[in-house]
Every structure is written in structure tokens, then in C-alpha cells.
């Protein structure tokens, strides 16, 4: 069979299984098993599938994933993130769009502590939406910041999705985690600036209310009590990688241990918290490792069948500017992001895109960061972005999908601006050369 026919058959089967509701990992495993059986000699193909799964999961850098997830789960279930919310609320004061800015700040902290996009969106919605609606904030100032903050979780490290992306793309996990910091916080600054300008131009979007100012001594005490310990955990997770004294796995393990110690110091560590955190971490970890195993086997099928080689030859044989090819690949990721969830997109595109990127001479880490930004855009883009439906499920019935679409669009435009910025100035996504 020719490779174009095999490619259509493979991807058509995948999309069909996912659209009927089969989980992503199982869809890939089923299609990959069938392809290996048919293309690699029947039982010998299934033996190769087993070997591929074993090889893909016995990698040292994968151990960073459960540690990062456990760190976030412990800090969340111990209630330590809520303390940071109170601190941010105190320091923001009475600036335009105060609660929307608080949402972004706490969303940035969630991103650095969990990287769980759906969970962060749901938690932020439950924390902030009732309070902002009670204070008569405009719908776009209630809904937009929550969705945009949740989307940041896949970009701002340490994110389990970023570790998964680096593993699937076979790039340095340390470099990817560190280099994602600047684009992530650039987007956060753009969001905050947009909200403040909009609320300054139209005060009705965020009515001012009486706010009791606090002195610098109380701010310093609250910061030392509620925020500084979390900052130490974040430093353990990222700072040690930047300094070159720890691998991502070692840093993640230390940050996870420090999360337990911190929860115990605040007297919030109990059997219930530990049990819930470990079970949640196990569920997410098993899902991610299954996805990695399925993706590795799928990449082997693409290579053995000639699909990867055929696509590479087709793209490199076209006499167009390499930047045009890059932009087309990013547009594919964005369009898929409107109908599929992030992990599915990475598993479908990366086995084909990464060989092309390397042959075009682009930095693979830079491309992976661009992919993260595109995934964030896809998550917010109407009509099928995942964050839109999470938002709908976390808000009162009077909030319509039209309200959600309208609220998300400004942040889609800001994300596009951030994407163009990183494309125009690659140093923003490649400044860290270690890891």
C-alpha cells in the first residue's frame, strides 16, 4: 500500500474512534495494534508493540510527571493555594478590574503549581465567578479572565502537559520547562494590561467598591506567611534546573517533598489529604503514561509504513519559504485545537511535524513552545474550545454559550499576538540553553 493511503486510513480510524467517545490513549492503542499486526507480520507486530511500550516507559525523565502532579495536588487539597488568593487580593488594592486582575495572578500561581488546565479553570470559576457577579462585574470581565487563566496552565511551568509534550517530541524537558517561562508570563502581563485598560475606559465593566487599604507591615507578614513558602516550592521545581544543580526529575521530587513538609507545617496534612492527593496523582499519571506508550508505538507505525518519510519528502520537496511551512503546521495545531483536546493533537501531529522541523533547521524547543501557545489558542477558540465547555459547566444557568464565546475572543487575539511575538523574536523561547 502507498503511504498516503495508509496515512488516511490511520488518521481516519483515530478520529472516528475519538469522535464516538473512545478515550484518546485507547484509540491510539487500538489503531496501532491493528496497524502493527497488519503491517509487521501478524504476531511479530504485536511482539514489537510490547517491546515499544516497554522502551517508551522505561525513561528516567518520565518520573518528573508524577512528582509534579503530586506537588500540585498536595498544595491544592491542603488549602495552601487559597491562602495565596487572599494575599493577592490584599496587594492588588483598588486598581481597575481588581478581581479580574486577582484572577490572573492566582491563575498564574495555579499554573506554576499544577499545570492541570481543566482543573484550574473549574477551580477558578468556583472561586471567582460568584464573587465577581455579586459585585456586578460585566460578564466579559467575569468569564474571560477565568478561561484565559486556565489556558495559561499548559504554558507556565512546571506543567505536566509540557513534560508530556517534551517527551513526545523527544526534546530536553529541562530546556522546555525553563524556556516556557518568558512566553507564559508575557501572556499573563498582556492579559492584566488588557483588563486594566478596558476597565479604565469603561468603568461599568468592573464597578469600584469600598476596599480597606492595609499597611506594608501587614502585606509583608501576609506574604511571608502565605506566599513565600509557595515561592520556595516553585524555586525547587524550576530554579534548581536553571542553576544546573538538578535534573527535572530531581527538582520535581524535591518540590513534591517540600509540598508535603509545607502542608505539615501549616497543620493541613492529614490522612484524607494524602489519600486524595495520591489517588488523584495516580489517575492522571497512569493516563499520561498510557498516552506516551501509545504515542511511541504510533510513531513506529508511521516510520515503518513510510508515512513519516513520505511526508518529510513531500514538504522538503516544495520550494517555499520554511517559515511558510512552519506557519501552516501551527495553523493545523490551532484548527485541531478547536475540535480535539490537547493530548490528542500532540499525538497526531508531533510524529510528523518534529522530523520536518529538525530538517528545516529550527530549534525543536522553540517549536514546542509555539505548539503550546497554539494549544492555548485552540482551547479558547469558539465554538469547540475545551475551556469554553468547562466554563459553561462551572457557571450559573443564566450564563449562555454566547456570553462565553464573546468573553473568550479578546484573549484569543492576545494569544495570537503572543504567538507572533515569539515567532518574530525566537530568543523569547530559546534563551535558556542548559537542561
C-alpha positions, 0 to 999 in steps of 0.5 A: 500500500502507498503511504498516503493511503495508509496515512488516511486510513490511520488518521481516519480510524483515530478520529472516528474512534475519538469522535464516538467517545473512545478515550484518546490513549485507547484509540491510539492503542487500538489503531496501532495494534491493528496497524502493527499486526497488519503491517509487521507480520501478524504476531511479530507486530504485536511482539514489537508493540510490547517491546515499544511500550516497554522502551517508551516507559522505561525513561528516567525523565518520565518520573518528573510527571508524577512528582509534579502532579503530586506537588500540585495536588498536595498544595491544592487539597491542603488549602495552601493555594487559597491562602495565596488568593487572599494575599493577592487580593490584599496587594492588588488594592483598588486598581481597575478590574481588581478581581479580574486582575486577582484572577490572573495572578492566582491563575498564574500561581495555579499554573506554576503549581499544577499545570492541570488546565481543566482543573484550574479553570473549574477551580477558578470559576468556583472561586471567582465567578460568584464573587465577581457577579455579586459585585456586578462585574460585566460578564466579559470581565467575569468569564474571560479572565477565568478561561484565559487563566486556565489556558495559561496552565499548559504554558507556565511551568512546571506543567505536566502537559509540557513534560508530556509534550517534551517527551513526545517530541523527544526534546530536553524537558529541562530546556522546555520547562525553563524556556516556557517561562518568558512566553507564559508570563508575557501572556499573563502581563498582556492579559492584566494590561488588557483588563486594566485598560478596558476597565479604565475606559469603561468603568461599568465593566468592573464597578469600584467598591469600598476596599480597606487599604492595609499597611506594608507591615501587614502585606509583608507578614501576609506574604511571608506567611502565605506566599513565600513558602509557595515561592520556595516550592516553585524555586525547587521545581524550576530554579534548581534546573536553571542553576544546573544543580538538578535534573527535572526529575530531581527538582520535581521530587524535591518540590513534591517533598517540600509540598508535603513538609509545607502542608505539615507545617501549616497543620493541613496534612492529614490522612484524607489529604494524602489519600486524595492527593495520591489517588488523584496523582495516580489517575492522571499519571497512569493516563499520561503514561498510557498516552506516551506508550501509545504515542511511541508505538504510533510513531513506529507505525508511521516510520515503518509504513513510510508515512513519516518519510513520505511526508518529510519528502513531500514538504522538503520537496516544495520550494517555499519559504520554511517559515511558510511551512512552519506557519501552516503546521501551527495553523493545523495545531490551532484548527485541531485545537478547536475540535480535539483536546490537547493530548490528542493533537500532540499525538497526531501531529508531533510524529510528523511535524518534529522530523520536518522541523529538525530538517528545516533547521529550527530549534525543536524547543522553540517549536514546542513552545509555539505548539503550546501557545497554539494549544492555548489558542485552540482551547479558547477558540469558539465554538469547540474550545475545551475551556469554553465547555468547562466554563459553561459547566462551572457557571450559573444557568443564566450564563449562555454559550454566547456570553462565553464565546464573546468573553473568550475572543479578546484573549484569543487575539492576545494569544495570537499576538503572543504567538507572533511575538515569539515567532518574530523574536525566537530568543523569547523561547530559546534563551535558556540553553542548559537542561 
